[in-house]
Amino acid sequence: MPPKKSNLNNARSKEARRKRVERAHQSAEQTIARNAAQRVRTAEGRAHESQEQRDERLRQTITRTRAAREQNIATARGQERQRQRTSAKHSTDNVNLREQVACTRANKNSEQRNQRLRADTLRKREARQPVTNAHRKRNQRRNK
């Protein structure tokens, strides 16, 4: 389901995207000039507003700010809960795996244990074999 439309954040609109791209390609001087012009337009608009309009504008700003802050807090809390759940799940999985391995090993006799250790040794030796062969070839070339 697509996100709900919101007047608080027009980040997804085509016009906003076009302006962001346009601003990204502006030079520092153009950005300074654009910001100065915006400050002038804002000051002119606010100079002509009545006290009631000003109070209403400030009230709306406070409401928007609170809504955005609450949304950010809710998002952060959700992410923290998810992180804690994931961490706890990993811990539980690790504990279960350790217990399973411990039980399996406890039920084996010494012959099975020795067989497992020999298999581990062979596996490690086979894993190191390519590196060992490369060292031998290099040493043989040096000694020739």
Secondary structure, 3 states (H helix, E strand, C coil): CCCCCCCCCCCCCHHHHHHHHHHHCCCHHHHHHHHHHHHHHHHHHHHCCCHHHHHHHHHHHHHHHHHHHHHHHHHHHHHHHHHHHHHHHHHHHHHHHHHHHHHHHHCCCHHHHHHHHHHHHHHHHHHHHHHHHHHHHHHHHHHC
